[in-house]
């Protein structure tokens, strides 16, 4: 019998909320990239507006690398030197095996890939590994989070110098070569702001930590500006007539093979090298991934007017690696032994010393970590 104090209301069926699958990490930044590309296709800048946009992009790139330098803790990187075998393995995957696979893909030109798309694919193989997403997925999979932080820091530090040098050596005229103009651009727009951030970190590190969320919006906005300028340039030059839907589908297939090969090599290779489970997880996620945030600004400096097609393979690979690694991280977590889940176990490395235990006591949940990728 209904309560006399509450009017009787007819039962209404509850509507279910429509949500994306948990394994599909399409965050706001990815959607922003897609929207920026669409905006550049509909409203590309030209003339004087293009000149102003290029100037703003130059400032944005310099500011991005200043923030990268100010965020990376040199002390954390130096503390990780004792785990040198793991970091060396990740660096070899990032700057040796990936470029070797990129060079091997040269045989796909021109029958499978056009030369501009191959240039972008090779550039993808030369950029450093990610920091945030490697840490997030390592945390989800209950791996060695401390080692993931150090591995990402090492890769970013070396990538500021190594990636432009590799582009000059392997891409030649496509990337500007070793001309005086290109080296001055690299020094002024990439290396100098990065070093300035490192030098000033002692005084501004606290400010950056307190305003991390605001600065994340600023640097993501800078990346979107770089994307808009690059794709606008591509539209005005008619570059997009070279890319058909069939070519894009083929490119996705090639990148799927590339990611599969790297995930397989890092998984079985780290096992053969005798790493403990937590360290193997770190190697898989840090050694198989590429940084969109670092690669886009570098491309704008190194490729100039050709940057639009150069960054297209990297943008596609970035989303692919997020989706695949999200599934893989949850599978690792589901198979984690009880000792790792409770934080009670330690591993023994190949050299007989105790391995660094995964930081599972303060590890993030899967959903929380993915929101920061």
N, C-alpha and C positions, 0 to 999 in steps of 0.2 A: 504494500500500500504506500503510495507516495507520501512524503513528509508534508505536514500542513504548512510548514514554514517555507517550502520551496515549491514554486510552480512546476507542474509536470511538463517536461520538454521531450518532444519526440526524439527517438534515437537517430542520429545521423552517422553515416559511415565515415570513418576517418580516412583522409586522403594520405597516401604514402608519398613521402618526399622522393623526388627523383635525384639520384646521386650518381656521380661517375664511379666506375669500379675502383676499388682500392688499389689495384695494380696499375692504374692509369694516372700518373702524377702530372696532370695538366694544370699547372699553377698559373697565377696571374701573369707572371713574367713571360711564359711561353705564349699565352694568349696575346699579350702585349706585343711580342715580336711578330706574330701573325698579323695583328692589326696594323702594325707599323709598315710591314711589307705591302699590305693592301692599300694603305694611305699613299705610299710612295708610288704605287702603280696608278692610282687615280689622280693624285695631285703632286706630281714631281716638281721639285724646285728647279729653276733655271735662271740664267742671267745674273743680275745683281743679287737676287735672293739666294742663288746657289753659292755665290762668293761669301755672303754672310754666313750661310750654313756651314761651309767649309772652315771658316774661321772659328765658329762655335765648336765644330767637331774637333779641331786641333786643341782647343782649350779643354774640351771634355776628356779627350784621350790623356792629356797630361795630368789632369786632375784624377782620373781613374788610377793611373799608375802611382801617383802620389799616395792615394788611399791604400793601394796594395802594399806599398812599402811601409806605410805607417801601421798597417794591421798585422803584418807578419812579425812574429816574435823571434828575433835572432837567438834569444836565450833558449827557447823551446827547440829550435833547430839544432843548436849546438848540443843540447842535452840528449838529442836523439842520435848523435854520432856513434855512441856505443852500440847501437843496433844497426851497424853499418851494412851488414849483409842484406838486410831487408830493404834498406833505402837504395842500395846499389842495384838490387834486383828491380825495383820500381823504376829507377832512372834508366836502366838498360831497356826495359819494356817501352818506356815513353820516348826516349831519344835515339834508340838503336833499332829495336825490332819493328816498331811502328813505321819509321822511315824506310826500313828495308822492304816492308810489305807495300808501302806506297810506291817505291821504285819498281817493284815487281808488277804493280798494276799498270805500268807503262805499256805492257803488252796488250792492254785492252783498247788502246787508241789506234785507229779511229773507229774500229768496228763496233765496239761496245760503248765507249765513252768518247765524247768530243774532247779536243785538247783543253778548252777552258774548264770543263768539268773535271778533267783529270788534274789540272793545276790546283783546283780547289780541294780535290781529294788528297793530293800530296801535301798541301798546306795543312789540312786537317791532321795528317800524320806527324806534323812537326811541332804543333803547339804543345804546351805543358799540360800536365794532368790537372784535374780539378782539386779544389780544397774542400769547399762546403759539402758537395754531394758525396765525395769519397768518405768524409767523416760521418755523414748521416747514414749512408748505407752500411758502413762498417759497424756503426752503433746498433742498427737494426739487426744485423746478422750476428751480433755479440762477438765481434772481432777485437783486435787490438786498436782501440780508439786513439791512444796516445801515439802509437806508431803512425796511424793515418794522418794525424795532425802534422807530425814531423815530415812524413813523405810528401804531403801536399805543399808544405812550406819549402822543402828542398826543390821540388819541381818548379814552383813559381819563381823562386830566386834564380835558378839556373835558366829558366825559360826566357827571362828578359834579355839575356845575352845569347843563349844557345839557339833559340828559335829564329831570330833574324839572321844569324850566321848560317844556319842550315838552309833557310830560304834562299840566301844569296848563293850558296854552293850548289844546291840541287835544282833550283828553279831558274837561276841565271837571269836572263832578261825579263822573264815573267815577274820576278820579284824585285827588280831594280838592280840586281848585282851588287858589286862592291864599289859603286860609284861614290864620289865624295858627297854628292847631294843626299843619297839614300843613307849613308852613314851619319851625316849630320842630323837628318830627321830622326833616325833611331836614337841617337844620343840625346837630342833635345826633347823629344816627345815621349820617349819610353824610359831610358836609363836614368837621365838626370832627375826627373820627378820621383822615380822609384827610390833612388839613393837619398833624395831630400826627405822623403817620408821616413826612411830608415833612420836617418840622422836626427830627425825631429821627434821620433817616436817617444823618446824619454819624456818630452814635455807635453805632447798632445795625445799620448796613448790613453790617458784617463778620460779625456774628452771624447775620444772615439768610442771607448767602451761604454760610456754613459749614453751616447747618442747613436748607438749601433743601428737601430731600426730606421732612424731618419737618414743616416748616411747610406744605408742599403738602398733606400728609395732614390737617393741622389745618384749613386753609381749605376743603378739599373736604368734610370732615366738617361744617363750619359750613353749607355750602351744602345738604347733605343734611338738616340740621336745619331749615333754612328751608323746604325742600320738604315735609318731613313735617308741619310746623305748618300750612302753607298748604293742603295737600290734606286734612289732618284737619279743618280748619275747613270746607272744601267738603263733606266727607262729612256732618258734623253738621248743616249747613244744607240738605242735599239738593240741592246745586247740580248734582251729576253726573247727575241725571235729565234735565237739559237737553241733555246731550251723548249722541247716539246713534252707533253705529258708522258709519252713513251720513254723519253730520255730520263725524266725524273724517276719513273718506275724502275728503270734499269739501274740508276744511281742508288736508289734505296736498296735494291738487291745486292749490289756490290758492297755497300756499307754494312748490310746485314752479315755478309760473309766475313768482312773485316772484323766486325765486333765478335762474331762467333770464334774466329781464329784466335783473337787476343784473349778472350775469356777461357778458351781451352788451354792455351799456352800458359797463362798465369796460374790456372788451377793445377794442371798436372805438373808444370815445371816447378812450382813452389813445393809441391809434394816430393818430387824427386830430389830437390835440394835439401830436404830434411827440415823444413820449417814446421813449427807447431801449428795447430788448427787456427788459433787466433791470428797468427801472423800470415797464414795462407789467405785468410779472408781479406786482410788488409792489402795484400799484394794483388788479389783478384780485382778489388774495386779501385785501388789507386793506379794499378798498372794498365788497366783496360779502358780508361776514360780520358776524355779530352775536354779542355776548359773553353766554353763558349765566351765567358766574360773576359778572358785574357786574349783569346784568338781574334775576336771581332775588332778591338782597337788596333791590334798589331796589323791586321789585314788592311785597315784604312791607311796606315802609314806605309806599309811595304808594297801594296798593290795600286794605290791611288784610284784611277778611274776604273780599273778592272776589279775592284774589291767586291762588287755585287755578286759576280759568279764565283769568286774565290771563297766567299763565306757561306754560300748556299750549301755545299756538302757538310760543313761544320754545323750549321743550324739543324740540318736533318739528322745528323749523327747524334747531336746532343739530346734531342727528344727520344731517339731510339734507345740510347744508352740509359736514360732515366727509366723508361718503361721496362726494359729487360732487367736492369739491375734491381728495380723494385721487386720484381717477382723472385729474382735470385736471392736477394737479401732475406726475404721472408722464408724461403726454403732453407737457407742456412740456419735461421733462427729456430725453425721447427725441428731441425735435426741436432740442435745444440745439446751436448751431454749435460746431465744434471749438475756436474761439478762446475761447468761454466755458467749455468743459469743462476746458481747460488753464490757464485763468486768465490768458491772455496778451493778451486784447483789452480795449479800452476803447471805450465808446460816446461819441457826441457828441450832446448834447441839442439841443433846438430852438433854444436861444439861442446855440449855437456853442461852449459850454464842454464839456470832457470830462465825461461822466456818471460817476457813482459805480460802480465795477466790482463785480460780484457777488463775495461772499466765498466762492469755491468751494474755496479751499485747505483750509479747515477746516470745510467744509459737512458736515452730518450725512447719513448714509444715509437712505433713505426709511423703513425700518423703525424706526430709532432715533428719527427726528423724530416719527413718528406716535405713539410711545409717550408723548411728552410733550404731546400735544394735550389 
